[in-house]
Amino acid sequence: MKKVKYFYNTQTLKYEKLVVSLRVKILRILGFVSAAIVTGAIFLSVAYRVVDSPKEKSLRRDLEGMKEKYEAMQGRVKEMRGKLAELEERDNEIYRVIFEASPIPDSAREGKINRDEEAAQLQSFASSEIIASTGILLKELTNRIKSQEKSYEEIDNLVKNKQQMLASIPAIQPVANKDLKHIASGFGYRIDPIYKTMKYHAGLDFAAPSGTPIYATGDGTVEEASLSDVGYGNHVIVRHGYGYKTLYGHMFRMKVKTGQAVKRGDVLGWVGSTGKSTGPHCHYEVIKNGEKVDPVYFFFNDLTPEQFDRMLKMARSGNQSFD
């Protein structure tokens, strides 16, 4: 039932029924509608600022993911820069110094880059494209670093192999001979001490008292330690590798056995006069790839240039051999 409103009319001193005109009704309706619209707009504005839409939520998730990827990439870039700096320092301070090459400046390593052009190009990319291109760059850098490290490992192996080879090649005299007085007969055709005819002498004879130590002239393995009354007599053959062998003949007594590893300077035995020998001495041979070569060229570790010249002249003299 519709509620009826009354008002007191002071002029007629009576309660009269309140009648609202159509104009007032329309104004009231318009006011209510306006208030509702304003209130709704305010509510939507607040909700729009506080509550994310589904699209905004998706974009926010993408942004967080890209931020995590970017931070991870920054960490990898920092790590790779450190590795590259180490490799560049080794290259400049070690390898290029060894080969007497000028260090490469950092500007040359970086190359000429137009920063403004690069920035403009990056701004034209979408965020995902920047991340993808950065990932490709990081992968390329990783491959380059791995390749460079592999190259350095190969160089290290070559250096180690070179050191081993230098330690193995015969490089000292088989007996102590600082004053160069023990050279008795050189390499080549010499007068045979027994038959008194010219005969090929395939080594150097070092005259020394019996019992004088005989040393290995390079690292290697004893291939033969033989007792004999003929030929080289009691003798030792050392296999050094890299195509080299050395022979030490006419020993009084041997200290090593077949298969034993020896280092340069180790005592192999002692000077004697066993086998085909006319006096105490060490017959010394150097064999390269199965061919006997002049041992005088393998004393570079314990001779000065002047001493080498003296030894060369002594070894060239056409005197009689001891065996």
For each residue, the residues with C-beta under 8 A, 3 or more apart:
1:
2:
3:
4: 17 18
5: 17 18
6: 15 16 17 18
7: 15 16 18
8: 14 15 16
9: 12 13 14 15 16
10: 13
11:
12: 9 16
13: 9 10
14: 8 9
15: 6 7 8 9
16: 6 7 8 9 12
17: 4 5 6
18: 4 5 6 7
19:
20: 24 25
21: 24 25
22: 25 26
23: 26 27
24: 20 21 27 28
25: 20 21 22 28 29
26: 22 23 29 30
27: 23 24 30 31
28: 24 25 31 32
29: 25 26 32 33
30: 26 27 33 34
31: 27 28 34 35
32: 28 29 35 36
33: 29 30 36 37
34: 30 31 37 38
35: 31 32 38 39
36: 32 33 39 40
37: 33 34 40 41
38: 34 35 41 42
39: 35 36 42 43
40: 36 37 43 44
41: 37 38 44 45
42: 38 39 45 46
43: 39 40 46 47
44: 40 41 47 48
45: 41 42 48 49
46: 42 43 49 50
47: 43 44 50 51
48: 44 45 51
49: 45 46
50: 46 47
51: 47 48
52: 56 57 60
53: 56 57
54: 57 58
55: 58 59
56: 52 53 59 60
57: 52 53 54 60 61
58: 54 55 61 62
59: 55 56 62 63
60: 52 56 57 63 64
61: 57 58 64 65
62: 58 59 65 66
63: 59 60 66 67
64: 60 61 67 68
65: 61 62 68 69
66: 62 63 69 70 127 128 131
67: 63 64 70 71
68: 64 65 71 72
69: 65 66 72 73 131
70: 66 67 73 74 131
71: 67 68 74 75
72: 68 69 75 76
73: 69 70 76 77 131 134 135 138
74: 70 71 77 78
75: 71 72 78 79
76: 72 73 79 80 138
77: 73 74 80 81 138
78: 74 75 81 82
79: 75 76 82 83
80: 76 77 83 84 138 141 142 145
81: 77 78 84 85
82: 78 79 85 86
83: 79 80 86 87 145
84: 80 81 87 88 141 145
85: 81 82 88 89
86: 82 83 89 90
87: 83 84 90 91 145 148 149 152
88: 84 85 91 92 104 106 109
89: 85 86 92 93
90: 86 87 93 94 95 152
91: 87 88 94 95 96 104
92: 88 89 96 97 103 104
93: 89 90 96 97 103
94: 90 91 97 98
95: 90 91 98 99 155
96: 91 92 93 99 101 102 103 104
97: 92 93 94 100 101
98: 94 95
99: 95 96
100: 97
101: 96 97
102: 96
103: 92 93 96
104: 88 91 92 96 108 109
105: 108 109
106: 88 109 110
107: 110
108: 104 105 111
109: 88 104 105 106
110: 106 107 113
111: 108
112:
113: 110 118
114: 117 118
115: 118 119
116: 119 120
117: 114 120 121
118: 113 114 115 121 122
119: 115 116 122 123
120: 116 117 123 124
121: 117 118 124 125
122: 118 119 125 130
123: 119 120
124: 120 121
125: 121 122 129 130 133
126: 129 130
127: 66 130 131
128: 66 131 132
129: 125 126 132 133
130: 122 125 126 127 133 134
131: 66 69 70 73 127 128 134 135
132: 128 129 135 136
133: 125 129 130 136 137
134: 73 130 131 137 138
135: 73 131 132 138 139
136: 132 133 139 140
137: 133 134 140 141
138: 73 76 77 80 134 135 141 142
139: 135 136 142 143
140: 136 137 143 144
141: 80 84 137 138 144 145
142: 80 138 139 145 146
143: 139 140 146 147
144: 140 141 147 148
145: 80 83 84 87 141 142 148 149
146: 142 143 149 150
147: 143 144 150 151
148: 87 144 145 151 152
149: 87 145 146 152 153
150: 146 147 153 154
151: 147 148 154 155
152: 87 90 148 149 155 156
153: 149 150 156 157
154: 150 151 157 158
155: 95 151 152 158 159
156: 152 153 159 160
157: 153 154 160 161
158: 154 155 161 162
159: 155 156 162 163
160: 156 157 163 164
161: 157 158 164 165
162: 158 159 165 166
163: 159 160 166 167
164: 160 161 167 168 219
165: 161 162 168 169 241 242
166: 162 163 169 171
167: 163 164 218 219 263 264
168: 164 165 218 219 220 240 241 242 244
169: 165 166 218 240 242 244 298
170: 217 218 240 244 246 286 295 298
171: 166 217 218 264 298 299 300 301 302
172: 215 217 218 264 265 299 301 302
173: 176 177 206 215 217 299 302
174: 206 214 215 217 246 248 282 284
175: 182 206 208 212 213 214 215 271 282
176: 173 212 213 215
177: 173 180 181 182 183 206
178:
179:
180: 177 183 307 310 311 314
181: 177
182: 175 177 206 207 208
183: 177 180 186 204 205 206 207 311 314 315
184: 205 206 207 281 319 321 322
185: 190 201 204 205 319 320 321 322
186: 183 190 201 204 294 296 314 315 316 317
187: 201 202 203 204 294 295 296 315
188: 200 201 294
189: 198 199 200 201 318
190: 185 186 198 199 201 318 319 320 321
191: 196 197 198 199 318 319 320 321
192: 195 196 197 198 199 320 321
193: 196 278 320 321 322 323
194: 276 278
195: 192 199
196: 191 192 193
197: 191 192
198: 189 190 191 192
199: 189 190 191 192 195 321
200: 188 189
201: 185 186 187 188 189 190 205 321 323
202: 187 285 292
203: 187 247 249 283 284 285 286 292 295
204: 183 185 186 187 283 284 285 295 296 315
205: 183 184 185 201 281 282 283 284 321 322 323
206: 173 174 175 177 182 183 184 271 281 282 284
207: 182 183 184 279 280 281 322
208: 175 182 212 271 280 281 282
209: 212 271 280
210: 252 270 271 272 273 280
211: 252 270 271
212: 175 176 208 209 270 271 280 282
213: 175 176 267 270 271
214: 174 175 236 248 251 267 268 269 270 271 282
215: 172 173 174 175 176 264 265 266 267 268
216: 219 220 238 246 262 263 264 265 266 268
217: 170 171 172 173 174 238 246 264 284 298
218: 167 168 169 170 171 172 238 240 244 246 264
219: 164 167 168 216 240 261 262 263 264
220: 168 216 238 239 240 241 244 246 261 262
221: 238 239 259 260 261 262
222: 225 236 237 238 239 256 257 258 259 260 261 262 268
223: 237 238 239 245 258
224: 235 236 237 258
225: 222 236 237 254 256 257 258 260
226: 232 234 235 236
227: 234 254
228: 231 232 233 234 235 274 275
229: 233 274 275
230: 233 275 276
231: 228 235 249 275 276
232: 226 228 235 247 249 250 275 276 283 323
233: 228 229 230 249 250 251 272 273 274 275 276 277
234: 226 227 228 249 250 251 252 253 254 269 272 274 275
235: 224 226 228 231 232 247 248 249 250 251 275 283
236: 214 222 224 225 226 247 248 251 254 256 268 269
237: 222 223 224 225 245 246 247 248
238: 216 217 218 220 221 222 223 245 246 248 262 268
239: 220 221 222 223 244 245
240: 168 169 170 218 219 220 244 245 246
241: 165 168 220 244
242: 165 168 169
243: 288 289
244: 168 169 170 218 220 239 240 241 286 287 288
245: 223 237 238 239 240 286 287
246: 170 174 216 217 218 220 237 238 240 284 285 286 287
247: 203 232 235 236 237 283 284 285 287
248: 174 214 235 236 237 238 251 268 269 282 283 284
249: 203 231 232 233 234 235 275 282 283 284 285 323
250: 232 233 234 235 271 272 273 274 275 277 280 281 282 283 322 323
251: 214 233 234 235 236 248 254 268 269 270 271 272 274 282
252: 210 211 234 269 270 271 272 273 274 280
253: 234 269 270 272
254: 225 227 234 236 251 268 269
255: 267 268 269 270
256: 222 225 236 260 262 266 268 269
257: 222 225 260
258: 222 223 224 225
259: 221 222
260: 221 222 225 256 257
261: 219 220 221 222
262: 216 219 220 221 222 238 256 266 268
263: 167 216 219 266
264: 167 171 172 215 216 217 218 219
265: 172 215 216
266: 215 216 256 262 263
267: 213 214 215 255 270
268: 214 215 216 222 236 238 248 251 254 255 256 262
269: 214 234 236 248 251 252 253 254 255 256
270: 210 211 212 213 214 251 252 253 255 267
271: 175 206 208 209 210 211 212 213 214 250 251 252 280 281 282
272: 210 233 234 250 251 252 253 277 280
273: 210 233 250 252 277 278 279 280 281
274: 228 229 233 234 250 251 252 277
275: 228 229 230 231 232 233 234 235 249 250 323
276: 194 230 231 232 233 323
277: 233 250 272 273 274 280 281 283 322 323
278: 193 194 273 322 323
279: 207 273 322
280: 207 208 209 210 212 250 252 271 272 273 277
281: 184 205 206 207 208 250 271 273 277 322 323
282: 174 175 205 206 208 212 214 248 249 250 251 271
283: 203 204 205 232 235 247 248 249 250 277 322 323
284: 174 203 204 205 206 217 246 247 248 249 295
285: 202 203 204 246 247 249 292 295
286: 170 203 244 245 246 292 293 294 295 298
287: 244 245 246 247 290 291 292 293
288: 243 244 291 293
289: 243
290: 287
291: 287 288
292: 202 203 285 286 287
293: 286 287 288 297
294: 186 187 188 286 297 315
295: 170 187 203 204 284 285 286 298 299
296: 186 187 204 299 311 312 315
297: 293 294 300
298: 169 170 171 217 286 295
299: 171 172 173 295 296 302 303 308 311
300: 171 297 303 308
301: 171 172
302: 171 172 173 299
303: 299 300 307 308 311
304: 307 308
305: 308 309
306: 309 310
307: 180 303 304 310 311
308: 299 300 303 304 305 311 312
309: 305 306 312 313
310: 180 306 307 313 314
311: 180 183 296 299 303 307 308 314 315
312: 296 308 309 315 316
313: 309 310 316 317
314: 180 183 186 310 311 317
315: 183 186 187 204 294 296 311 312
316: 186 312 313
317: 186 313 314
318: 189 190 191
319: 184 185 190 191
320: 185 190 191 192 193
321: 184 185 190 191 192 193 199 201 205
322: 184 185 193 205 207 250 277 278 279 281 283
323: 193 201 205 232 249 250 275 276 277 278 281 283
